[in-house]
Amino acid sequence: MIRINEHYIKLKASYLFADITRRVAEFQKANPARSIIRLGIGDVTEPLPPVCVAALHAAADEMARRETFKGYGPDQGYAFLRDAIARHDYQARGCAIEPDEIFVSDGAKCDCGNIQEIFAADTRVAIPDPVYPVYLDTNVMAGRTGYDRDGRYEGIVYLDSTPANGYVPALPSQPVDLIYLCFPNNPTGAVATRAQLAAWVDYAKRHRAVILFDSAYETFIRDPQIPHSIYEIAGARDVAIELRSFSKTAGFTGTRCAYTVVPKTLVASDAAGHAQPLHPLWYRRQSTKFNGVSYPVQRAAAAIYTDEGRQQTRALADFYLGNARLIRDALRRFGIPCIGGENAPYIWANVGHDSWAFFDLLLTKAGVVCTPGAGFGRCGQGHVRISAFNSRENVTAALERIGTVLK
Ligand SMILES: *Cc1c(COP(=O)(O)O)cnc(C)c1O
């Protein structure tokens, strides 16, 4: 009989969001009159910026006419979008990234899940803890790990993010080849300074490793000292792939558009020890297994880079950051240490005891839902993630209720 990919059996069931849903449903059933506010959401809540909506409408009309109709687009995405990305996201910040180093896709989730395919099966992988689960699970599926033992897969080098290191992991003490980094971070909201990123780039150079830099939350950076891109660090072109998305930048979680940068100077070794550029490998992978993002969606993404679009997306991020500030200030008043929320839409609260117990307390006493940190990894224990993706009314009401409970 045909056999399954055995590595899928190793995957730890992700109980996190299912568990949250179940506990909330049980509470609501037992207390039908209580209103519940969800501050656990990892999805945006506000509608698309008007420039994007206008671009979608205009592109839909183009698709309706023979003269302007579009079929399959270029493999790496339309030049109008890649040119805008290269100019505004990179060259304007002093990063030498060219449009043909950019690959437009339908999500940073698929890109960060798929990119591991271009590396050898015995690649030594370093992954932060706590973490966005995609990095870990896709390496398990690819067979790069052993079994899960007490919440950690054998063969993965975990990079601990703890109160002691300010939630920015130290360089690994054992050699690794592929390093996943995400700043501003999900779930912690932590950002990395220029010096911290430079230390990772230096490590990658010395160990001939590759960094996968997920900057999906770049748009929330307000501190002028914090780099928006890994390519702001000298030499990063030779060691890093960067993943970005319009999901959080412009509310595209349901519209789907993102991109990955693979510099042409980035190489890895083949079996004979010769340096091979990674750009052609990713090109081959994408052109074989992916057929691009729809024309109207690429037009909507390009609209973000107009003057109006930039104002509208900035206002959108400012709105969520306003929520984040309210949450952060309130938690501090309640005596709960936290990080994040200043350059990120997430606040990581150090609740000091079991994160599920704190979740239950907020749910049953305040009717507020947060995300238990333990669901993101062992180092997440003792923490909860509170999301700023919500309406202002919901945030204000939730904080009032939490204040009453924690007083
Ligand atoms: C939301 C998010 C993304 C974006 O994923 P898309 O597939 O582009 O929606 C990427 N990385 C992290 C860490 C995220 O939280």
The ligand as an SDF file (V2000), in Angstrom:
LIG
                    3D

 15 15  0  0  0  0  0  0  0  0999 V2000
    0.9600   37.7280    9.6200 C   0  0  0  0  0  0  0  0  0  0  0  0
    2.3530   37.2230    9.4690 C   0  0  0  0  0  0  0  0  0  0  0  0
    2.8970   37.0300    8.2000 C   0  0  0  0  0  0  0  0  0  0  0  0
    2.1120   37.3630    6.9510 C   0  0  0  0  0  0  0  0  0  0  0  0
    1.6100   36.2400    6.3520 O   0  0  0  0  0  0  0  0  0  0  0  0
    0.7680   36.3640    5.0080 P   0  0  0  0  0  0  0  0  0  0  0  0
    0.7580   34.9780    4.5020 O   0  0  0  0  0  0  0  0  0  0  0  0
    1.5030   37.3070    4.0960 O   0  0  0  0  0  0  0  0  0  0  0  0
   -0.5930   36.8690    5.3690 O   0  0  0  0  0  0  0  0  0  0  0  0
    4.2090   36.5920    8.0900 C   0  0  0  0  0  0  0  0  0  0  0  0
    4.9540   36.3580    9.1900 N   0  0  0  0  0  0  0  0  0  0  0  0
    4.4660   36.5570   10.4230 C   0  0  0  0  0  0  0  0  0  0  0  0
    5.3390   36.3220   11.5940 C   0  0  0  0  0  0  0  0  0  0  0  0
    3.1500   36.9690   10.6030 C   0  0  0  0  0  0  0  0  0  0  0  0
    2.6600   37.1400   11.8290 O   0  0  0  0  0  0  0  0  0  0  0  0
  1  2  1  0
  2  3  1  0
  2 14  2  0
  3  4  1  0
  3 10  2  0
  4  5  1  0
  5  6  1  0
  6  7  2  0
  6  8  1  0
  6  9  1  0
 10 11  1  0
 11 12  2  0
 12 13  1  0
 12 14  1  0
 14 15  1  0
M  END
$$$$
